[in-house]
Each structure stands twice: as C-alpha cells, then as structure tokens.
Amino acid sequence: MPSRKSSKAAPEQLDLGWHPPGLVAGVDEAGCGPLAGPVVAAAVILDDQAPIEGLADSKVLSARQRERLFDEIQARALCVSIALASVEEIDTLNILHARLLAMKRAVETLRLLPKRVMVDGNRLPVLRFPAEAVVGGDAKVPAISAASIVAKVHRDRLCAELHARWPDYGFDGHKGYPTRVHLDALRRLGACPEHRRSFAPVRAALEAAEKSPA
C-alpha cells in the first residue's frame, strides 16, 4: 500500500445550488492503482455544438473504442489538457495527493477558462474555479467521461514507452498493475527506476534484493 503522510485535506464538494452559465470542464485521472509510472489527469471542455457519440467510463470501453474516441475528443472538444504527477511526487506526497496534484495541473493548463469544474470521485483538488466532485462521474457526465478516456489512453501510451525501455517487466500487457506476471518480474528483476517505491510490492522487492547474496 502507498505510504500515508499528513497534509491539509482537500476541500469538500462545493454545492452551489445553481450552475453559472459558461464552459464546464470535466476532470478525471488514470493510474492510481499501478505499481509503476506516473498518474495521469485530463481536463476536457466539450463543445455543446459538436456532441461526441459513445462517451462512457473508459473502463467499460475496449482499447479500440478508447483510441477512436481519444482522436475524436482531441479533434472536436473546445480544449483538452493532460498533466502528470511523477513517480517521485507519488512517493513523496502519497498517491491520493499526487492524484489531486495532477488534476489541478490539468485544469490550470486548459487553454480556455472554465466557469465550473466537475471532478470524478469524492475529493477535489484546490482550484480557483467553482467545482464539484461527482462520484461515478465518469459514467454520468460526458465531459468527465471524455477526460477519463483521454487520461487512460495517454497513460497506456506511456506504458508502451516503459515497455520499450524495460521489456522484461511486461508493461505493455499489465500497464503497471500488480498482476501475477508483474509481481513475478519484480521478484526476479527487482524494481526499475519507474517503479513506485512507496507501494508495498515494490518495497518488498527492494528489500528482498538487499537481503540476497551478491
């Protein structure tokens, strides 16, 4: 499990009771559970005049569907922003606060300023815009669905790059998640530079390597 460090809690969901007119940004992330690589967040402002068919929670879509929708979102959304929190930041802050940091960065680098931000989950990053957290938002709010697809596809592409650099770990298959193949590779090979040292299976692999005879 990731380490826990005390820090100021994120703000609670902001319930405005009414929604000001203007652009709405949907925000989601990918990569909280894996043992390696950054966490990726995306913020998307859709164009109401150019609706995109088939938006859904990225987890229920096939890889081919996600890739097609990723290209369509990039072409038809008003703006899209992608941001990361690095492995070093995950290990320093813990995964929850690294996730919120990536989301904050994604919103802050949008080309257009939103009037409202809708974030998947039950925690909010600290933002300068009115915002609300939506549990299960990736299946309910089209802009969040779009953000979940963009974040997932971008992270999967990063995992393909990890596989090219360290092919023996099988990042192209498990995408960094703690599958049996990945855990076996960790036991055999130890951790690579992109593994999250604060996660228990990685920490155990490092400790085992230190104890093994040279």
Disulfide bonds with the S-S distance in Angstrom:
none
